Amino acid sequence: MLALSSFLVLLAVASTTLSVNPGVTVRLTDKGLQYGKQLGIAAMQEKLKSIQIPDFSGSQRVSPIGKVKYSLSNIRLVNVGLPSSAVTLVPGTGVRLTIGNAFMNLHGNWRVKYLRVIKDSGSFDVNVNGLTISTTIVVKSDATGRPVVSNTNCVANVASAKVKFHGGASWLYNLFSKFINKALRNALQKQICPLVDKTVIGLNPKLQTLNVLAKVDKYAEIEYSMVSSPVISQSSLDLNLKGQFYNIGKHQEPPFIPAAFSLPSQNNNMLYMALSAFTANSAGFVYNKAGVLSLYITDDMVPKGSPFRLNTKTFGVFIPQIAKQYPGLMMKLLVRAEKSPTITFQPKNATAVATATVTAYAIQPNGTLSPLFVLNLESSVSADVYVRGLNIAGRLTLNQMKLSVGTSYVGQFQVGVLDSVLRMVLKVVVIPIVNVQLDKGYPLPALGKMNLVNPQLQIMKDYMLIGTDVNFTG
């Protein structure tokens, strides 16, 4: 049941009609649809095993015996098979499921009375053949952007139900079996569509596991609610999600909107997820608003083998007045983002540009900080992005760095002399700390116990594309 619901979530239709571009698009291909069919048929077969035929009785005139009263009891399903099935997308609606050439085998007990005094009993078997089921699963969303499903246009037909009596004078009772066949066929047909309805409706609690609001850490969460109705063709379905980071408890919109993008025509995988640059940039906006894009750097954070130390002696080599005014003191640097970083995606290349300030302090013996200078820092980094489990993660590498003097409290100096020092600080201290956080990853849209199988990530223009197969456990 969870497996079927995990498949159906990919078909969710948004209830909103906002005319906005998505931050994330999920595409289900025909390959994914066929995998979903396997899960759905398995779930349907289990549900059909719960069919219960009530005891029933009646009478029939059989020549030359006359009126025969019969009763069938303890009817139970022995076997059910669904050898032929198909699932197709219905543009603008959902999924069409058809099952053909299905069969069932039942077993029960019989009793008859005729000529007023003659009684007999035994067992019987029923072979049900030519069972067909056709139904449409409509997928919508609730007020929170989570999917809900319903069943419509269900039609079930039983071509034949042939009963065979055993025991007693069964050769005689087989003469009126055609009347029993019809009664059993009608009893079965009445139960099948209600069971299909229960199967579909029973998925809704499972569908509530969709991480519409996925917590990242104590600062941020990602919203994956649906922003528009899906685009359904005969071969694929595109599900449009908001894909936006927010500060926890305070959903403030950024001063930019998602740009339109389109997915390439690929169908090698079951599922494709496209995460736009908007999603990544909304993360930068959120963390900047949370005030966490700043870092104090002290000497104990610099590798022991480094020739550069965070003290006035080392910096005095480049700016002599520092060593003269503050001899023998340790130093502290504060790196603080001045605005949200900007992330761009180009084919095979993810780049982030950040504008920050670097404030240097001398640490006085009493612990107070004496400002030395403030530098303006512009840097660009390349991102190696990868999938870890159900998370998207990354690792940064420094590309370029540009320094300029903002404010100096120690007189004039040439900023170029600090280039190698600040480059070292970024490479061995700042970026590794950021990479530890990025390696933890950020949750992708997922449902229940969903697993990605052999995911492959490509950087495209304006978005990242993950192609993957999926499976569901539990």
Secondary structure, DSSP 8 states (H G I E B T S, - for coil): -HHHHHHHGGG---S-------SEEEEEEHHHHHHHHHHHHHHHHHHHTT-----EEEEEEETTTEEEEEEEEEEEEEEEE--EEEEEEETTTEEEEEEEEEEEEEEEEEEEEETTTEEEEEEEEEEEEEEEEEEEEEEEE-TTS-EEEEEEEEEEEEEEEEEEEESSSHHHHGGGHHHHHHHHHHHHHHHHHHHHHHHHHTTHHHHTTS-SEEE-SSSEEEE--B-S--EE-SSEEEEEE--EEEETTB----S------------SSSEEEEEEHHHHHHHHHHHHHTT-SEEEEEGGGS-TT-S--SBHHHHHHHSHHHHHHSTT-BEEEEEEESS--EEEEETTEEEEEEEEEEEEEEE-TTS-EEEEEEEEEEEEEEEEEEEETTEEEEEEEEEEEEEEEEEESS----GGGGHHHHHHHIIIIIHHHHHHHHHH-EE-S--SSEEEEEEEEEEETTEEEEEEEEEE--
